[in-house]
Structures are given as structure tokens and as C-alpha cells.
Amino acid sequence: MHVGIPKEIKIHEYRVGMTPAGVKELTNAGHAVMVEKEAGIGAGFDDAEYLDTGARIGTQRDVYAHSEMIVKVKEPQPAEYELLQPAHVLFTYLHLAANPALARALLERHVTAIAYETVTASTGSLPLLTPMSEVAGRMSVQVAAACLQRVNGGRGILLGGVPGVAPGKVVILGGGVAGMHAATIALGMGADVTVVDKSLPRLRELSAHFAGRIKTVYSTSAAIASLIATADVVIGAALIPGAAAPRLITREMLKNMQPGAVLVDIAIDQGGCFETSHPTTHADPIYVVDGIVHYCVANIPGAVPRTSTLALTNATLPYIKAIATHGVNRALLDDVHLANGLNVYCGEIAHPAVAQSLDMHYQPFQYAA
């Protein structure tokens, strides 16, 4: 199969769809790979490294014109829509529930689109979302600590406190992968940490994992309202696979928060956990609503592109190899968990949660010869 790796063009997105080591695995198996010129520079991989793997280097148009599978990191940007063709298998993060314009473009272009974030595993986990959730969760506390600085509009609080001064309070909404990793870093910084989730079994797991060093609270609107009133940082990490994120904090609730408190919305790719959230970029990451600092960057892991690219390739490579080796239809039929990643197929929405969120027709995957 001909596999293409274009350069990411989202603002301040420095990750690349595959490392040279990953490309080498494909070329060793007899597949042809074309990488866009300087696609890996932001992550520390130069063109020479890709050439050494047997890949070719081309322009953006070359990559799209000569490839059957397009491997990316972020969703196609509007400038890329025209480059997509019906013959393409697009493998990337899509987050279509929050992006109806992209969904319509993929439907119109009859692209086969597989979203990293809805591929499942036998354990019920999301193996291709996990590595970036780990990165985003850990980074969320780092950026929150910076946002708390007075120069950024924050309360002037040091998360870990100092002897004689209490630490900052961090409330994490969602105890999944991102939430757990956020808690890990917040604890490491010495913060007072509370994790909120609607799953009692998950709260028990987290309590055991952290040996009782975090507080756990069952998620209700009243509990959230009470917790955020004294929080210095609230991290939104709630996720419904394929669907829009639940709105857990309304604008009205901001009035009861402490001025200069910080909201970090990890779920912004799926529409966000907070009513006042809107996507921002690394170039202009924060804004203030009713005295509350918001950090809603839609590609948080893009700030640490080398770590992120290495982690992402580790997770995606087996699926990329399966599609390249067997073709997309056979790969989907052979692996129900990969098939759960299918979002668009033959001009139809092929994922039920995506279809419901977009109020579009859902057509289950059917083999197309």
C-alpha cells in the first residue's frame, strides 16, 4: 500500500503522524511511504532520517495525490479538504462530534475516515486515545500552574504551597486516563487533589491506586458546584467516546468560583466540559470569563511533539500495518475494535455516537468490495 504522511498545518502543531522508526517498519514490509517535506522537523525528525528508511519526500499535493492511506495527527484543516479523495483511508484524530463542517467535508469527499479516538480494545479502553490523554493529563496541571500566576490573570497561588502556607486545590472532573495522569502530576506538585467521577468502581480504583492520597467524590451537579467554589484549578477531563463532552460547569456557576481560579478543558476537542469553553491555540491559549481564567487549547500534546509523536506511533503502528497489509475492508472485518474507529464510510456516518451528536443518519459498516 502507498502510505502518505503530510505535515500538520494546525496552528502550533509540531507532531507528525509517524516516526522514522515506524516508517521503517512499513517499508521493510514492502509498503511505499511518502512523507511531506519537513513534516517531522517540529518533533525533531529531519527529512534525511525518513529517506534513510526508504521513504520518499514530496510536497503536500504529492503526498495526497500518490497515497492510498493518509496518516495524520490532527483532523484535516479546511485548506486540506480539497486534497481528500474517495480512494483515501484517513487515519487520524477526528473529533467529529464537535466539528460538523469537517464531517460534511468527509461525507462529500467519500473518504474512509478512521478516528484514533474511537478505536477500542478488548478491555473497553481507547488504546489510540490513551497516549495523548496521558500527555494532556500531565500537561494540564503544568499549564494550570502557570495560569495561576498573577501575570496570567490567576490567583497568584503556588499549587504546592510552602511550609506554613496551604497548597492549592485541584478538582479533576473525570477519572479516566487523562484525569488519573492529571492527578499524578498535581500530587507530585504537592497540591490538594479531588477527583470527581460518576463511576463508583473507578473511584475505588483511583483511591487504591493513589493509596488514599487523593479525595474522591461521586459526580452530581451539587457536588461539582460545591467543589469548584473553593477550587484554585478545575480540570475538565470527562469523556464520552465519539460523542460531545458533557457540560459540567455552566456560566452561572462561575459566579461562585474564586476570582483568578483556572479552568483547563482537556475535553475541548469534543466540545468542552464547560459552557464558557471555546477552542484556543498555543499562540493565544488563555482568556478570562467573569474573572475565571480559561485554558482551552485543542491540541495540548502538540506542545511536546517529540514525546507525543513517539508515544502515538507506538500505539498506532500495529493498526497502520494491518490496514496497509490487508486493505481497509479486510482489516475492519478482522478487527471489531478497529471497526469501532470507523467514523465515515461510503459517504455515510458509520459511528452511532458521532451520528447522534451531529444529528445525522447512521449507517453501520458494510463490506464494500
C-alpha positions in Angstrom: 0.0 0.0 0.0 1.0 3.6 -0.6 1.0 5.5 2.7 1.3 9.3 3.0 2.4 11.4 6.0 1.6 15.1 5.5 2.9 17.9 7.5 0.4 19.1 10.2 -0.8 22.6 9.5 -2.9 23.3 12.5 -1.5 26.4 14.4 1.5 25.4 16.5 1.0 21.7 15.8 4.5 20.2 15.8 3.7 16.5 15.9 3.9 14.2 12.9 1.9 11.1 12.0 4.7 8.6 12.3 8.3 8.4 13.5 11.1 7.3 11.1 11.2 4.0 13.1 7.6 3.5 12.3 8.0 4.2 8.7 10.9 1.7 8.5 8.5 -1.0 9.7 6.3 -0.2 6.8 9.0 -0.1 4.1 10.5 -3.3 5.5 7.2 -4.9 4.9 7.1 -3.8 1.2 4.9 -0.7 1.5 5.7 2.6 -0.1 5.7 5.7 2.1 5.8 9.3 1.1 6.5 12.0 3.8 5.9 15.6 3.2 9.0 17.8 3.2 9.9 18.8 6.7 6.8 17.1 8.2 8.9 15.8 11.2 11.0 18.9 11.9 8.9 20.1 14.8 9.2 16.7 16.5 13.0 16.5 15.9 12.9 14.2 12.9 14.6 15.6 9.7 14.0 14.5 6.1 17.3 12.6 6.0 16.0 10.2 8.7 12.9 9.4 6.7 14.9 9.0 3.5 17.1 6.5 5.3 14.1 4.4 6.0 13.3 4.1 2.2 10.6 6.7 2.3 10.2 9.4 -0.4 9.9 13.1 0.3 7.3 15.1 -1.5 5.1 18.2 -1.5 1.8 18.3 0.3 0.0 17.7 -3.0 2.3 14.8 -3.9 1.5 13.1 -0.6 -2.2 13.3 -1.1 -2.1 12.5 -4.8 0.0 9.4 -4.5 -1.2 7.8 -1.3 -4.0 5.4 -0.5 -3.8 5.8 3.3 -3.2 9.2 4.9 -1.7 9.0 8.4 -2.0 12.2 10.4 -2.2 13.5 14.0 -4.9 16.2 13.9 -8.1 16.5 11.9 -7.8 17.9 8.4 -7.9 21.7 8.3 -10.2 23.4 5.8 -7.3 24.1 3.4 -6.8 20.3 3.2 -10.4 19.3 2.4 -9.9 19.6 -1.4 -6.9 17.3 -1.2 -9.0 14.4 0.1 -10.2 11.8 -2.4 -12.7 8.9 -2.3 -9.8 6.4 -2.6 -8.2 7.7 0.7 -8.2 6.0 4.0 -7.8 8.8 6.5 -6.3 7.6 9.9 -6.1 10.4 12.5 -7.8 12.1 15.4 -11.1 13.5 14.1 -13.4 14.5 17.0 -16.3 14.9 14.6 -18.9 15.4 17.2 -17.5 18.9 17.7 -16.8 19.6 14.1 -19.8 19.2 11.8 -18.1 21.1 9.0 -15.4 18.5 8.8 -17.9 15.7 9.0 -19.8 17.2 6.0 -16.5 17.5 4.1 -15.6 13.9 4.7 -19.0 12.8 3.6 -18.9 14.9 0.5 -15.4 13.6 -0.4 -16.5 9.9 0.3 -13.3 9.4 2.3 -13.0 6.3 4.6 -12.2 8.0 7.9 -11.0 6.1 10.9 -10.7 8.1 14.1 -8.0 7.3 16.6 -10.2 8.4 19.5 -12.9 5.8 18.9 -10.8 2.7 18.2 -11.4 0.3 21.2 -9.6 -2.5 22.9 -11.0 -5.8 24.4 -10.6 -4.2 27.9 -13.0 -1.4 26.9 -10.2 1.1 26.8 -9.4 3.5 23.9 -5.8 2.5 23.0 -5.1 5.2 20.5 -6.5 8.0 22.6 -4.7 6.8 25.7 -1.2 8.1 24.9 -2.4 11.6 24.2 -4.7 11.5 27.2 -1.7 10.6 29.3 0.3 13.6 27.8 -2.7 16.0 28.0 -3.5 15.0 31.6 0.1 15.6 32.8 0.4 18.8 30.9 -2.9 20.2 32.1 -1.5 20.6 35.6 1.7 22.2 34.3 -0.3 24.8 32.3 -2.7 25.3 35.2 0.2 26.1 37.5 1.4 28.8 35.0 -2.1 30.2 34.6 -2.4 30.6 38.3 0.4 33.1 38.2 -0.8 36.7 38.7 0.8 37.8 35.5 -1.5 35.5 33.6 -4.6 36.6 35.4 -4.6 33.9 38.1 -5.0 34.0 41.8 -1.2 34.1 42.5 -1.3 30.7 44.0 1.6 28.2 44.1 0.0 24.8 43.7 2.3 23.0 46.2 2.2 25.8 48.7 5.2 26.2 51.1 5.7 25.4 54.8 3.1 27.3 56.7 1.0 28.0 53.6 -1.7 25.6 52.4 -1.3 24.1 48.9 -3.7 24.9 46.0 -6.8 22.9 45.5 -7.2 21.0 42.2 -10.5 19.5 41.2 -10.4 17.0 38.4 -13.7 16.2 36.6 -13.4 12.7 35.2 -11.3 9.9 36.5 -10.3 8.3 33.2 -6.8 8.2 31.7 -6.4 12.0 31.4 -7.8 12.6 34.9 -5.6 10.0 36.5 -2.5 11.4 34.9 -3.5 14.9 35.9 -3.9 13.7 39.5 -0.5 12.1 39.4 1.2 15.4 38.5 -0.9 17.5 40.8 0.0 15.2 43.7 3.6 15.4 42.6 3.5 19.2 42.8 2.0 18.9 46.3 -1.5 20.1 45.6 -4.7 19.1 47.4 -6.4 16.9 44.8 -10.0 15.8 44.4 -11.2 13.6 41.5 -14.9 13.5 40.6 -16.4 10.7 38.6 -19.8 9.1 38.1 -18.4 5.5 38.3 -18.0 4.2 41.9 -15.8 1.3 40.7 -13.5 3.8 39.1 -13.4 6.0 42.2 -12.4 2.9 44.2 -9.7 2.1 41.7 -8.3 5.6 41.9 -8.4 5.6 45.7 -6.5 2.4 45.8 -4.0 3.5 43.1 -3.1 6.7 45.0 -3.2 4.9 48.4 -5.8 7.4 49.7 -3.7 10.5 48.9 -6.5 12.0 46.8 -10.1 12.7 47.7 -12.8 11.1 45.5 -16.3 12.4 45.0 -19.2 10.9 43.2 -20.3 13.2 40.4 -23.5 15.2 40.9 -24.2 18.8 39.9 -24.5 19.8 43.6 -21.1 18.1 44.4 -19.4 19.9 41.5 -20.9 23.3 42.4 -19.7 22.9 46.0 -16.2 21.8 45.0 -15.5 24.5 42.4 -16.4 27.2 44.9 -13.1 26.7 46.7 -11.0 25.3 43.9 -7.9 27.0 42.6 -7.8 24.8 39.5 -10.6 22.8 37.8 -9.5 20.3 35.1 -12.2 19.1 32.7 -11.4 15.5 31.7 -14.8 13.9 31.1 -15.2 11.8 28.0 -18.0 10.0 26.2 -16.3 8.1 23.3 -17.3 9.6 20.0 -19.9 12.0 21.5 -19.8 15.6 22.6 -18.3 16.1 26.1 -20.8 16.6 28.9 -21.2 20.3 30.0 -20.4 20.1 33.7 -19.9 23.7 34.6 -22.3 26.4 33.4 -21.6 30.1 33.1 -23.8 30.8 36.1 -21.6 28.5 38.2 -18.6 30.7 37.5 -20.0 33.4 39.8 -19.4 31.2 42.8 -15.8 30.5 41.9 -12.8 32.4 43.3 -11.6 35.3 41.1 -8.5 34.2 39.3 -9.3 30.4 39.5 -8.3 28.4 36.5 -10.3 26.1 34.2 -8.4 23.8 32.0 -10.6 22.0 29.4 -8.8 18.8 28.2 -12.1 17.8 26.5 -12.3 20.8 24.2 -11.6 18.6 21.2 -15.0 17.1 21.9 -16.8 20.4 22.5 -15.6 21.0 26.1 -16.8 20.3 29.6 -17.5 24.0 30.4 -20.3 26.2 28.9 -17.8 29.0 28.6 -15.2 26.9 26.8 -14.1 27.7 23.2 -11.0 26.3 21.4 -7.8 28.2 21.7 -4.3 27.7 20.3 -0.8 27.6 21.7 -0.3 31.0 20.1 -3.1 32.5 22.2 -4.0 29.9 24.8 -5.9 31.7 27.6 -8.9 34.0 28.0 -10.9 35.3 31.0 -14.7 35.0 31.5 -16.2 36.5 34.7 -12.8 36.7 36.3 -12.1 33.0 35.7 -9.0 32.1 33.6 -9.7 29.5 30.8 -7.1 27.4 29.1 -8.8 25.5 26.2 -6.0 24.6 23.7 -7.4 22.0 21.4 -4.0 20.2 20.8 -2.3 20.3 24.2 0.1 17.4 23.4 1.3 19.4 20.4 3.5 21.5 22.7 5.7 18.4 23.5 5.8 17.0 20.0 8.7 14.6 20.3 7.3 12.8 23.3 3.8 12.8 21.8 4.9 11.5 18.4 6.9 8.7 19.9 4.0 7.7 22.1 1.4 8.0 19.4 3.4 5.9 16.9 3.9 3.2 19.5 0.1 2.9 19.7 -1.0 3.4 16.1 1.7 1.3 14.2 0.0 -2.1 14.6 -3.2 -0.8 13.1 -1.4 1.1 10.3 0.4 -2.1 9.4 -2.9 -4.1 9.5 -4.6 -1.7 7.1 -1.6 -1.5 4.8 -1.1 -5.2 4.7 -4.7 -6.4 4.3 -6.5 -3.4 2.9 -9.0 -1.3 4.9 -12.1 -3.5 4.4 -10.3 -6.8 5.4 -8.7 -5.0 8.4 -12.1 -3.7 9.6 -13.7 -7.1 9.2 -10.9 -8.9 11.0 -10.8 -6.5 14.0 -14.0 -5.3 15.5 -12.1 -2.8 17.7 -10.5 -1.2 14.7 -14.0 -1.1 13.1 -15.2 0.8 16.1 -12.9 3.6 15.0 -14.6 3.9 11.6 -16.4 7.3 11.6 -17.1 7.8 7.9 -17.6 5.2 5.1 -19.0 5.4 1.6 -20.5 8.9 2.2 -22.2 7.9 5.5 -21.6 8.4 9.2 -20.5 4.9 10.5 -20.3 5.5 14.2 -23.5 5.7 16.3 -22.3 8.3 18.9 -21.0 10.6 16.2 -24.2 10.4 14.2 -26.3 11.1 17.3 -24.1 14.1 18.3 -24.3 15.5 14.8 -27.9 14.6 14.3 -27.0 12.8 11.1 -28.0 9.4 9.6 -26.1 6.4 11.0 -25.1 3.7 8.6 -23.3 0.7 10.1 -20.2 -0.6 8.3 -21.0 -3.0 5.5 -18.2 -4.5 3.4 -17.7 -2.7 0.0 -15.8 -4.9 -2.5 
